[in-house]
Amino acid sequence: MRILNHLHASPIFLAIGLLIVMLFSIVLGLTHLNQINDIKTEASEMGLPPQIKISNNWPQFHNTANRGGVNYSENVLDSTNVGGLKMKWRAWLNSTGGYSNSSPAVVDGVIYVGSNDSNFYAIKATDGSIVWKYKTEASIDSSPAVYNGVVYFGSDDHKIYALNSADGTKLWAFSTGDKVSSSPLVAAGVVYIGSNDGIFRALNSSSGSLIWQNPNMWEIRKGSTLGIGIVYVASDKSILYAFDAKTGSIKWTAPLGGMGRSTPSTASRYNFVYVGAEDGRLYAFDATTGALKWKTPVLGVITPSVVRSSPTIWNDKIYVTTNEGDGVTTADGHQYAFNAETGQQLWIAHLPDMSGFSAAVANGILFTSGFGHNAYAFDAVTGVKLWNAGFNTFIGNTGGAVVVNSNLYFLNQDGYLYDYADLTGPDIIFDSSPKSLTNLPSATFSWHASENLVGSPTCTLDDIVVPCSLSSYATAGLKEGPHIIKIAATDKSNNVKTTQYSWTVDLTPPTVSILRSPLNPTTENSPTFNISSNETNSTFLCKLDSQSQQTCNAWPKYTNLPDGNHTFTAWAVDQAGNTSAPASSSWLQDATAPTISVNGPTSINYGTSPSWTEAANETVTFYCSKDGGTYKLCPSPTLMDKPSVGTHTITWYAVDAVWHKSNYVTINLTVNP
């Protein structure tokens, strides 16, 4: 008051004083606004602000304070490469035969997780080696939260712990009245956590001092979620509670059809809060009023069915798993996807055992599991299964999946913390390429990769680096001989794999030979040929006379050819497609005996020398015999020198080129005195 009175006396000091008051008010207002914005930022799941989207950490159960279970920064794992996930490492956490429901948190390359051996571990994310561990007095089922260099978690020893995340030094511990399996929620300097003593508490994150608490809720086994100024938690009292995040006053309560052993999730787009219950249903409530917006029918196919997984929210969709059966005679489970606004079922996938697993979504891939000795990846939109780790790879998973920097982390009942990563390099699948043996001195390749790549591949031709595009390469002027193209591609996980293709250029044509052909001339009208090549596995082309060229085998045969001159031509074609020079065989075919005639005198006077003219229907050689004597050549005309008086008998025949004998022609000649 004195200051104000003094300032009132001086206009300059009054202005300065008012400015100081205004600045002080602005600072206070900004501080309050930042606290509110912290709550709003961590509660917003759909349309996340940049500061959450770019985070490569997973600081608490289901990542963000709204428990959405989504890593929006993941851009490496996708539908093209998730099938290449393989175990990178596993870390033994000294399991004592039981199992922990703790789900890991990952911050700045360190994994934080509790174990049933009562130790809390900090594990190096790159290789699974232990950075440090802290011993509590009982098993740890609580999933940790990492906030401003401090890791928070609960233990079955009835305590809530705050450790230095760098070295595991205890900063404070808060004692409760029972086990603390609930997962802490940390936002704006407050740790929200429940206990099996039925009390939900808000603690100062720096000192561990109690800010407020709400008792008489029965056992609180799972974590809470944050909306805009409201924190939500379910309990074994079959009630979903909404508390004022600052004061702890009850905003509203909503009844559930069974115990609430599911961590709620919130979606600011619809102002909904979602939670599963032991009656086998998923519920959606108005986050401001608690009014029921929708609930699913009892899920699953085997009773009893419960929903213990924390709902995962991504792109207008909400995902939960079911725990079905009594676990002794019957056991089953399913992964469900619903429309987040209406509750309409979008898809369902079978999990071959009970599941309370809280799925994670990264880059459109949903990662889930259960007690069924396996882990899975599904397309988050369609429900198509993209990957599974392999049956009996491990025992079963009970907590939740964590996806950070393209690695999938989860704690298993077998006592190991697992890291799965894409360790499989990309395959290059050729869409077009030269034949393995070709006669072309040029080559064109086109291909596609089995997954998305980083940059263009590196190509070498015969061990010489050549420029190629993302999906093609062409070259010319290749020499005869073998060639190899190698394509080294890098995927988004920095796996490099080289795919190669080998082929041979053959520019030398084969030589064809005709090993068998008809005699020339011949009487055969159905000749068979035998052809061969100096290159094995050659094929052949054949042509007869003026016919078109046709494919043929090594023993081509022709039937019922007409008499006359013929020419057979053959080519060999090697496996590279080279065609030989032609080889040919020509012959005369004559399968018909000739016909002859003889014209000349039949009566002459002595002293005359008669002659006869022979004719034939083809080229022949004539023979004749006089008075039964030996046949001799008788070219036309045939001349008889002054035969003696009397009667003479002259007989002719002829043979053609293939020694077909013609008909006989006989003339009786009378020589008068």
Order of alpha helices (4+ residues) and beta strands (2+ residues): alpha-alpha-alpha-beta-beta-beta-beta-beta-beta-beta-beta-beta-beta-beta-beta-beta-beta-beta-beta-beta-beta-beta-beta-beta-beta-beta-beta-beta-beta-beta-beta-beta-beta-beta-beta-beta-beta-beta-beta-beta-beta-beta-beta-beta-beta-beta-beta-beta-beta-beta-beta-beta-beta-beta-beta-beta-beta-beta-beta-beta
